[in-house]
Amino acid sequence: MVKATDRNYLADEQYRDAANLNARIALHQRFGTGEVPWHRWVFEQMDLPPQARVLELGCGPGQLWIQNRDRLPGGWAVTLSDLSGGMVEQARRNLADSAPLFSCVQCGAQALPFADSRFDAVIANHMLYHVPDRPRTYAEVRRVLAPGGRLYAATNGRDSMAELKALERALGIAGAADFTASPDFFDLERGEAELAAWFPHVELRRQEEELRVAEAEPLIAYVRSMGDGAAFTAEQLNRLRAQVEAEIRDKGAFRIGKVTGLFIAG
Ligand SMILES: C[S@@+](CC[C@H](N)C(=O)[O-])C[C@H]1O[C@@H](n2cnc3c(N)ncnc32)[C@H](O)[C@@H]1O
């Protein structure tokens, strides 16, 4: 099975806890040049009334809510869910001081333990590419959405982080390039047609920015976070570090183009 959709690998290794994801988020947060941070931007795209029932699939440690806590309407009831028990536990701890607004549930996105028409919005932020049978998830999302409800599904463009993928490929590292290589990978290019088969209206809002990485170590941590022990050798990582450091010395930064976006479907 492709690693990106292998439930055991995802729940027990890659997302056993938030460490790998945090390493990737840290790179974006430290070196992103966009005006609005990603999780703040996603929140701003959601058009919901002061009273709303919201479900997040694949919530991770709850970054969407941590980063928007200051503007969360008090009338929202948010259910956070994730395949990984470790992630659900982390999200619960991270949001403990706003507990009445949030509930946390461990579940995969292919079988949702919720009644029909239970939510006004479902969010799937950078997680649909991990779901082996996406049609099952789309059927489930439609079932749990109330009439007029919407799915907010975010992912990357095919060429996102191309400079990093090219460097990894040149060095034989099985990193981001391998993770996204499957022809079935849920990316911005594939998503619109796929969602249109399930939802009458689909809109894509894109967000492009550049990472200007001015220190090698956070990038090495990012690369490490994508692979297990078999994905690279210490020597490959040293060569990667040397190339990135040389580029930072010569040009001030290792620049990486980033293409992300959000589908709004309903
Ligand atoms: C890239 S992280 C995104 C986390 C969070 N949405 C964010 O944007 O910060 C993907 C998350 O999806 C979860 N996940 C993977 N496969 C899943 C599935 N089939 N059902 C539900 N969650 C899943 C992982 O455990 C992980 O927490």
The ligand as an ORCA input file, in Angstrom:
! r2SCAN-3c Opt
* xyz 0 1
  C      -1.057     16.618      7.587
  S      -1.907     16.292      9.088
  C      -3.013     17.681      9.141
  C      -3.455     18.047     10.540
  C      -4.356     19.295     10.624
  N      -5.545     19.137      9.818
  C      -3.620     20.545     10.224
  O      -3.810     21.004      9.098
  O      -2.831     21.061     11.034
  C      -2.998     14.957      8.647
  C      -3.816     14.409      9.812
  O      -4.802     13.498      9.267
  C      -4.885     12.363     10.119
  N      -5.379     11.225      9.302
  C      -4.685     10.453      8.445
  N      -5.503      9.563      7.855
  C      -6.741      9.770      8.359
  C      -8.014      9.167      8.146
  N      -8.188      8.155      7.286
  N      -9.068      9.645      8.856
  C      -8.914     10.675      9.725
  N      -7.735     11.270      9.974
  C      -6.659     10.839      9.296
  C      -3.481     12.190     10.654
  O      -3.448     11.409     11.838
  C      -3.031     13.635     10.848
  O      -3.333     14.113     12.133
*
